[in-house]
Structure formats: structure tokens, C-alpha cells
Amino acid sequence: MVNSPSISDIDTIKKLGLLLNDNFIKTNNIEEIINNKEIIGYYILDKLVGFIIFKKLYETIDILYVVVEPDYRRKGISSKLLNEIIKMDCKHIMLEVNTKNITAINLYKKNRELFYGSKFQKIKNFAGFRSFSFCNNCITSARKKGCG
């Protein structure tokens, strides 16, 4: 089930964040992220098993992290979290991923239908990262009537 994590989830968020990178705890103020509602969690039997962290600035959402506990991967949890971002009121959704993170790149490619009927507006490679940008107006209209 998708829900907003609370302060009681901080230890689990830190543990999952360390799966992303060793500096996750040092570079992120988890309490502030929770208080600013910049995180969406996925729970199974009241256990936080994954989350997505994002920043919203004006009409743009920048997806910063998506992580799911290894035992719960390949069950559609990341797709459900991404879908929650798409439902938000914004015009653009952006994310960057390390070009060596093939699993993440495949996740975003696999979920193209979530991001449009699915047109990647931009895909750029720079300094070892791949940048994806999506137009949420296109996403919304694609869901309603088909977008081509």
C-alpha cells in the first residue's frame, strides 16, 4: 500500500537509502524530507519496503531516489511509486540515473506507458548520467484520450 512515511520510519529509510549509496545518510536530512512530504513509501503489512524521494519546484518534480528492499523487487512496487508522482499536480517530471545503473534505466524504459502513452521528451547523457524529462500534460492527456 502507498502511504506517507512518518518519523517512526527514519531507521528503515536510512537502511534502504544505504542500498542506493554509502553517503545517503550524510547527504539527506530524512526528518526534513518527511516533514516536507517529499517522500512516498510503499508498505506491505505495515512494513516500509520501498520509497521514492522527490523535490517539487514550481511546476516541476525532480525524482531523486527510488529504492525497494531486495526481497520485494520485481513485484511492481517501483512502478506504483512512480505512478504516485505522475498523479501529482505538475507540468514536468525529471530524473537522472547513472548510466551504469542498468536496472534503473530498464525500470524507466519499462514504465514508459506511465510517463505518457509514452514519449520521453529528452534523454541526455552527460558525465556518466542519463537524464529523462517528461511532460506531465502529455501524460495526463495520454491517459484520458491517447497521445501520439
N, C-alpha and C positions, 0 to 999 in steps of 0.2 A: 504494500500500500504506500502511496506517495503522501508525504507529510513534511511539515517544517520541523527540523531538528530543534532541540532545546539545549539549554546549558548542560543538562544531565548527559548529553550525548558527546560532550567535548572529548573525552578519552577515546571513544570509538572513532570520532572524526580524525583525531590525530593519528591513531593506528592505521586507519585506511589511507590517510594522506601520505604516510611514510611509504606506502606502496607506489606512490607517484614519484616522489623524490626525497632524498635524505634531508633536504632543507625545508620541507613542508612546514614543520612546526615553527622554525625560526622565521620564516618569511610570511607567515599568515597569522593574523590575530583572530583565532576561531571565535572567541566570545563576541567580537565586533561583527564578524560575518553573520553569526546567528542573530544578534540584536538588529542588524540592518536588513534581515530577511534576504540575504544574498546566497542562500543555500536551500536546496530542496533535497530531502532524504527519501530513501526507499526502505521500507520496513517489512520484515517477514516475522510474524509472531512477536511483534513489539521490539524486534532486534534491528538496529540500523545496519544494513548490509551494503549500502551504496549511497553516493550523493553526487550532486552537481553544484559547483560553486560558480557564481557569475557576478558581473558588475553591470548595472544599468546606468547609463549616462544619456540623458535626454531620450532620444528615440532609438538608441542602440543598446543591445545586450551583447556583452562580450563574455563568452563561456571560457572560464579559466581552468576548471578541473572537472573531470568526470571519472569516478572510480567506483568499482564494485568489488566486494570481497571475492577472492578467487573461487571459493566453493559455490558461489552464486552466479558466476559468469555464464554467459551463453544461455540465459533464460529470459532475455528481452528487457532486463532492468534498465540498462543504459538507454535503450530506445524509449522507455516510458519516461525517464528523467528528461531526455531531450524534448519529448512531446510536451512536457510541462512548460518548458521555456518557450516553445512555439506558441502556446496558448496566451502568453503574456502580451500586454499592450506595448508593442514596439514596431518600428519600421525595419530595423536591420538586426541581424544576428551574426556575430563574428566569432571565430575561434582560430587558434593556431595550434599546430601539433608538430612535434619533432618528426622530421622526415624518416627517421629510423623507427618510429613507433607505428609499425605496420598494422598492428591490432587496432589502434585508434583510427588510423586513416581508413581502414576497411569498415569500421563502425560507421563513420560519417558517410562513406560511399554507399554502404548498405541501406542507410536510412535516408537516402535522397528523397524518397517519397514523403518523408516527414517535412522536408525542407522546401517542398514546392509541390508539385507534381513534377518535378524537382530539378530546378535549374540552379546550379552553382553560379552565382553572379561572378565571382572571382575565385580563381585558385592561383596562388602565387607561391613560388619557392624563394626563400631568401634566408641566408645564414643558417642553413640546416633546419628551417622550419617551413611548414606548408600552412598557408593562410586561406581560410574559407570564409566567404561572406555571402549571406543570404538575405534576400529582400522579403520581409515578413508580409508585405502587402501581396506579393506574389504567392506566398504560402497560403494566406487566408483565402484569396480568390481561387487558388487551385483546389482547395478543399471544398469550396462552395460550388464551383462551376467548371473546374478544369482550366488549367493554364498551359499555354503552349509556347 
